[in-house]
Amino acid sequence: MSRPSVVIIGGGIAGLTAAYDLHQAGWAVTVHEADRQWGGKIRTSPVGDRPVDAGPDAFLARVDHGHELCRELGLDGELTSPVAPVPAYVHADDRLHELPAGTMLGVPTDLDQLRHSALISPAGIERAAADLELAPTPVRPDPSVGAVCRERLGDELTDLLIDPLIGAINASDIDHLSLNAAAPQLAAALRTDSSLIRGMAAIRASTGAAIGSRDADKPVFYGLPGGIARIIDRLVEELAGAELRLGSPVTDLDRFADADAIILAVPAFVASDLIGGGVGRTGRPADQTGPRRRAVELLSSIEYAGVSQVVVELPISGLERVLDASGILFPRVSGKTMTACTWLSTKWAHYRRPASVLIRLSAGRFGDNRHAELSDAELVDVVLGELGSVIGFDQPPIATRVVRWPRAFPQYTPGHNDRLAALREHLAELDPRISVVGAPYDGIGIPAVIAAARHTAGLHLDRRSPAPQGRDL
Ligand SMILES: Cc1cc2nc3c(=O)[nH]c(=O)nc-3n(C[C@H](O)[C@H](O)[C@H](O)COP(=O)(O)OP(=O)(O)OC[C@H]3O[C@@H](n4cnc5c(N)ncnc54)[C@H](O)[C@@H]3O)c2cc1C
């Protein structure tokens, strides 16, 4: 009996993780990656004389799938966590405010701590406190994060805390972001308690650290001193013996008619083209009706936001303030081009240098494309100008790097999970050998993408193992 075979299209973390599991299980694995390097959004590139993460620089520690894969790949000893004394500042009213203690994903779990911060006005705090008494939020299938938070906590707190913590992470507009798909913790909190504040406090008591908890007793994030791309390098090493093809963009699926499984680990708009244009096993042009048409419609309905990132190395002697936090979050209402500014050399010990600091300035989110209309030089000018007005510095950068990420962040709009379930049903009907996996579907964070890739690999293993069927047998 020949080994089962899988063709994986896309060599980002999703494709390579699925490849790793199926390779370990003895499958014949082929991976096609369009680019000349592995990793997709996960990569490093130089800033001056050192490599610096160009996409993600961290992944959530609390969700175990990232940590578990690192353990399996022997990277456990290399993991590190942020060391900044202050988790982050929020920029509002032309001032920096420490992220109030006790907030979780921007939701306050302790109103006394919120009152110690000047970020939210007394009227805004009283409006947020009304959440404790308000009638339960009416049950709706999948409201937006913004709709629910505005209803429970009021506009001021939603704009100044929920938007930067949930919206900016997803490069999204919270008023168009699915509660169930993008903020499942908030949805869970509202299932346990009519009050969002009490519900999140209960979750915090049971799960501990989360994004936006400034009093975390265990790491919220992990990073890797050699860059997150260390995970990619190790996965590729483990795939020795598999057929790994770089610079191999796939344009149709018909050439894979003999594969036992085809995993599309590419952006949704690419998956849509591949499924729409595939001629299938019969060799006839694709029938654009029924499940194929519906799958293509659902895939192409997933919208994307683009971001740009500028990393600068600045001389410490030119700075007017001590960089004592992971960085600054800029709520949409601040009007800034920047959504966040990460003080990389304060956040991570491995980026520290005696005479200079390393700062990443991120711009762009759904509905705000100003960054994309600027040339690299103009973008650097704009974001450095904004940074200068907030922290003050008077010397030019030692080194600068601009990375553009067009159409990089899939947007989970309300109803996302239902559309995803329908998509998977149509694909199963079209051809059960085909699956889609990666950031557009089951969570955009690295641990969520890893978990989904392993689940997908597991489904193909299950389909083959107990009662093998198919052309090869
Ligand atoms: C700037 C930025 C910062 C981020 N920060 C964080 C963070 O701090 N923490 C975190 O957890 N997550 C973060 N994320 C999200 C996370 O990096 C991504 O969700 C994740 O890496 C996506 O992995 P993927 O494999 O699904 O997709 P991708 O990495 O997009 O991989 C898809 C691959 O498919 C390839 N491809 C496309 N078309 C074809 C084709 N026709 N044929 C063959 N190959 C093709 C692409 O070249 C690409 O390599 C960030 C993302 C970005 C962009």
The ligand as an SDF file (V2000), in Angstrom:
LIG
                    3D

 53 58  0  0  0  0  0  0  0  0999 V2000
    2.4810   42.8050   10.8710 C   0  0  0  0  0  0  0  0  0  0  0  0
    1.8760   41.6290   11.5920 C   0  0  0  0  0  0  0  0  0  0  0  0
    2.0540   41.4950   12.9470 C   0  0  0  0  0  0  0  0  0  0  0  0
    1.5020   40.4050   13.6180 C   0  0  0  0  0  0  0  0  0  0  0  0
    1.7340   40.2680   14.9520 N   0  0  0  0  0  0  0  0  0  0  0  0
    1.3100   39.1570   15.5800 C   0  0  0  0  0  0  0  0  0  0  0  0
    1.6870   38.9000   16.9330 C   0  0  0  0  0  0  0  0  0  0  0  0
    2.4110   39.6960   17.5430 O   0  0  0  0  0  0  0  0  0  0  0  0
    1.2700   37.7540   17.5070 N   0  0  0  0  0  0  0  0  0  0  0  0
    0.5040   36.8320   16.8270 C   0  0  0  0  0  0  0  0  0  0  0  0
    0.1540   35.7840   17.4090 O   0  0  0  0  0  0  0  0  0  0  0  0
    0.1410   37.0410   15.5370 N   0  0  0  0  0  0  0  0  0  0  0  0
    0.5300   38.1640   14.9120 C   0  0  0  0  0  0  0  0  0  0  0  0
    0.1970   38.3600   13.5970 N   0  0  0  0  0  0  0  0  0  0  0  0
   -0.6730   37.3900   12.9260 C   0  0  0  0  0  0  0  0  0  0  0  0
    0.0890   36.1380   12.4630 C   0  0  0  0  0  0  0  0  0  0  0  0
    1.3950   36.4670   12.1110 O   0  0  0  0  0  0  0  0  0  0  0  0
   -0.6000   35.5340   11.2550 C   0  0  0  0  0  0  0  0  0  0  0  0
   -1.9820   35.3810   11.4940 O   0  0  0  0  0  0  0  0  0  0  0  0
   -0.0360   34.1620   10.8860 C   0  0  0  0  0  0  0  0  0  0  0  0
    1.3640   34.2080   10.7890 O   0  0  0  0  0  0  0  0  0  0  0  0
   -0.6920   33.7130    9.5920 C   0  0  0  0  0  0  0  0  0  0  0  0
   -0.1960   32.4740    9.2130 O   0  0  0  0  0  0  0  0  0  0  0  0
   -0.7950   31.7060    7.9520 P   0  0  0  0  0  0  0  0  0  0  0  0
    0.0860   30.5300    7.7100 O   0  0  0  0  0  0  0  0  0  0  0  0
   -2.2440   31.4880    8.1490 O   0  0  0  0  0  0  0  0  0  0  0  0
   -0.7370   32.7370    6.7380 O   0  0  0  0  0  0  0  0  0  0  0  0
    0.5210   33.4260    5.9800 P   0  0  0  0  0  0  0  0  0  0  0  0
    1.6310   33.6710    6.9200 O   0  0  0  0  0  0  0  0  0  0  0  0
   -0.0900   34.5620    5.2570 O   0  0  0  0  0  0  0  0  0  0  0  0
    0.9690   32.3050    4.9630 O   0  0  0  0  0  0  0  0  0  0  0  0
    0.3370   32.0740    3.7270 C   0  0  0  0  0  0  0  0  0  0  0  0
    1.4120   31.6960    2.7310 C   0  0  0  0  0  0  0  0  0  0  0  0
    0.7940   31.3480    1.4840 O   0  0  0  0  0  0  0  0  0  0  0  0
    1.6540   31.7710    0.4620 C   0  0  0  0  0  0  0  0  0  0  0  0
    0.8900   31.8320   -0.7900 N   0  0  0  0  0  0  0  0  0  0  0  0
   -0.0210   32.7670   -1.1570 C   0  0  0  0  0  0  0  0  0  0  0  0
   -0.5140   32.4570   -2.3760 N   0  0  0  0  0  0  0  0  0  0  0  0
    0.0810   31.3030   -2.7740 C   0  0  0  0  0  0  0  0  0  0  0  0
   -0.0260   30.4740   -3.9260 C   0  0  0  0  0  0  0  0  0  0  0  0
   -0.8690   30.7630   -4.9370 N   0  0  0  0  0  0  0  0  0  0  0  0
    0.7430   29.3530   -4.0190 N   0  0  0  0  0  0  0  0  0  0  0  0
    1.5870   29.0290   -3.0020 C   0  0  0  0  0  0  0  0  0  0  0  0
    1.7290   29.7920   -1.8920 N   0  0  0  0  0  0  0  0  0  0  0  0
    0.9870   30.9040   -1.7770 C   0  0  0  0  0  0  0  0  0  0  0  0
    2.1390   33.1300    0.9510 C   0  0  0  0  0  0  0  0  0  0  0  0
    3.3030   33.5350    0.2660 O   0  0  0  0  0  0  0  0  0  0  0  0
    2.3780   32.8430    2.4240 C   0  0  0  0  0  0  0  0  0  0  0  0
    3.6950   32.4090    2.6770 O   0  0  0  0  0  0  0  0  0  0  0  0
    0.7360   39.4460   12.8980 C   0  0  0  0  0  0  0  0  0  0  0  0
    0.5490   39.5910   11.5230 C   0  0  0  0  0  0  0  0  0  0  0  0
    1.1150   40.6660   10.8610 C   0  0  0  0  0  0  0  0  0  0  0  0
    0.9200   40.8140    9.3760 C   0  0  0  0  0  0  0  0  0  0  0  0
  1  2  1  0
  2  3  1  0
  2 52  2  0
  3  4  2  0
  4  5  1  0
  4 50  1  0
  5  6  2  0
  6  7  1  0
  6 13  1  0
  7  8  2  0
  7  9  1  0
  9 10  1  0
 10 11  2  0
 10 12  1  0
 12 13  2  0
 13 14  1  0
 14 15  1  0
 14 50  1  0
 15 16  1  0
 16 17  1  0
 16 18  1  0
 18 19  1  0
 18 20  1  0
 20 21  1  0
 20 22  1  0
 22 23  1  0
 23 24  1  0
 24 25  2  0
 24 26  1  0
 24 27  1  0
 27 28  1  0
 28 29  2  0
 28 30  1  0
 28 31  1  0
 31 32  1  0
 32 33  1  0
 33 34  1  0
 33 48  1  0
 34 35  1  0
 35 36  1  0
 35 46  1  0
 36 37  1  0
 36 45  1  0
 37 38  2  0
 38 39  1  0
 39 40  1  0
 39 45  2  0
 40 41  1  0
 40 42  2  0
 42 43  1  0
 43 44  2  0
 44 45  1  0
 46 47  1  0
 46 48  1  0
 48 49  1  0
 50 51  2  0
 51 52  1  0
 52 53  1  0
M  END
$$$$
